[in-house]
Amino acid sequence: AYEANGQVEKAVALLEEVVEIRKTILPETHPDRLASQHALAIAYEANGQVEKAVALLEEEVTQIEATTLAETHPSRLASQHTLAIAYEANGQVEKAVAMLEQVVRIEQRTLIASHPSRVVSENALSYFLSLL
């Protein structure tokens, strides 16, 4: 709610607190802990802390999910998509393209052409390719 209300700094502070609490009570692979980290990464990006967003998504979300969730799992694909967005925001367009190409390949195999997640990923990939 803070982020949607333009109070991004408050959102970051609250989410940092939530993540720290969940680190003490939940295993690193728990879906609630991963969801909190994902939300914090999005808040970091919205707050201009793109490098923190990238680091969190790379180290804590994507690597953990890569070992615990199937490559077709929606949460894993969402995290990878978010990481691609963060890469682009951080000026790492080639990494963003590579990540989204992977997401799109999986979504093309597993989702119908009109599925919203697939459409969003394909559009983002098209846009990122135009930046190269």
Legacy VTK file of the C-alpha trace (Angstrom):
# vtk DataFile Version 3.0
C-alpha trace
ASCII
DATASET POLYDATA
POINTS 132 float
0.000 0.000 0.000
2.853 2.392 0.788
4.425 1.850 -2.622
1.120 2.329 -4.454
0.612 5.528 -2.448
3.978 6.946 -3.504
5.601 6.240 -0.144
8.279 3.966 -1.554
10.819 4.616 1.210
8.292 3.499 3.832
7.518 0.416 1.738
11.222 -0.445 1.538
11.701 -0.019 5.287
8.682 -2.148 6.119
9.600 -4.880 3.634
13.187 -4.961 4.898
11.807 -5.566 8.384
9.466 -8.292 7.131
12.299 -10.020 5.259
14.552 -9.933 8.329
11.833 -11.405 10.530
11.026 -14.110 8.014
14.723 -14.981 7.726
14.723 -15.807 11.424
11.570 -17.933 11.430
11.243 -19.467 7.945
13.600 -21.654 5.927
15.161 -19.978 2.882
12.967 -22.019 0.542
9.644 -21.116 2.194
7.248 -19.498 -0.314
6.308 -16.656 2.069
9.944 -15.757 2.626
10.632 -15.810 -1.118
7.534 -13.714 -1.802
8.693 -11.104 0.716
12.123 -10.958 -0.886
10.526 -10.617 -4.317
8.352 -7.734 -3.076
11.386 -6.066 -1.484
13.321 -6.306 -4.741
10.459 -4.599 -6.583
10.344 -1.881 -3.919
14.112 -1.389 -4.171
13.790 -0.855 -7.902
10.898 1.578 -7.439
13.074 3.464 -4.943
15.975 3.738 -7.382
18.022 1.081 -5.576
18.370 -1.044 -8.682
21.662 -2.654 -7.705
20.111 -3.883 -4.449
17.147 -5.236 -6.400
19.423 -7.107 -8.797
21.544 -8.532 -5.985
18.522 -9.695 -4.006
16.889 -11.314 -7.007
20.106 -12.994 -8.128
21.357 -14.246 -4.790
18.323 -14.894 -2.670
15.417 -15.504 -5.008
16.563 -16.827 -8.367
19.310 -19.141 -7.060
17.088 -20.581 -4.329
14.157 -21.019 -6.680
16.445 -22.594 -9.282
17.194 -25.399 -6.840
13.703 -25.813 -5.380
11.155 -25.025 -8.112
10.666 -26.555 -11.545
11.754 -24.329 -14.420
8.089 -23.999 -15.421
6.871 -22.928 -11.962
5.031 -19.569 -12.194
6.867 -18.098 -9.184
10.248 -18.929 -10.663
9.283 -17.449 -14.034
7.938 -14.326 -12.323
11.186 -13.878 -10.416
13.222 -14.310 -13.570
11.015 -11.781 -15.362
11.452 -9.315 -12.495
15.216 -9.876 -12.581
15.241 -9.125 -16.313
13.400 -5.855 -15.654
15.937 -4.983 -12.948
18.836 -5.820 -15.270
17.430 -3.444 -17.896
16.920 -0.705 -15.295
20.546 -1.233 -14.265
21.776 -0.819 -17.842
22.463 -4.538 -18.284
20.297 -4.938 -21.372
22.117 -7.996 -22.715
21.548 -9.843 -19.431
17.906 -8.739 -19.493
17.476 -10.107 -22.999
19.131 -13.426 -22.122
16.927 -13.857 -19.053
13.721 -12.984 -20.897
14.618 -15.230 -23.823
14.763 -18.099 -21.353
11.429 -17.123 -19.781
9.755 -16.735 -23.166
11.039 -20.119 -24.387
9.510 -21.812 -21.356
6.257 -19.872 -21.553
5.904 -20.657 -25.268
6.095 -24.362 -24.390
3.759 -24.207 -21.411
1.261 -21.364 -21.897
-1.236 -20.578 -24.639
-0.349 -17.640 -26.905
-2.920 -15.353 -25.287
-1.885 -16.037 -21.668
-1.186 -12.670 -19.972
2.183 -13.743 -18.532
3.380 -14.944 -21.922
2.175 -11.801 -23.693
3.889 -9.532 -21.147
7.155 -11.487 -21.389
7.134 -11.475 -25.180
6.423 -7.744 -25.284
9.172 -7.002 -22.767
11.626 -9.116 -24.754
10.705 -7.307 -27.956
11.260 -3.960 -26.268
14.600 -4.986 -24.750
15.795 -6.304 -28.118
15.040 -2.889 -29.600
17.429 -1.361 -27.074
20.422 -3.356 -28.315
LINES 1 133
132 0 1 2 3 4 5 6 7 8 9 10 11 12 13 14 15 16 17 18 19 20 21 22 23 24 25 26 27 28 29 30 31 32 33 34 35 36 37 38 39 40 41 42 43 44 45 46 47 48 49 50 51 52 53 54 55 56 57 58 59 60 61 62 63 64 65 66 67 68 69 70 71 72 73 74 75 76 77 78 79 80 81 82 83 84 85 86 87 88 89 90 91 92 93 94 95 96 97 98 99 100 101 102 103 104 105 106 107 108 109 110 111 112 113 114 115 116 117 118 119 120 121 122 123 124 125 126 127 128 129 130 131
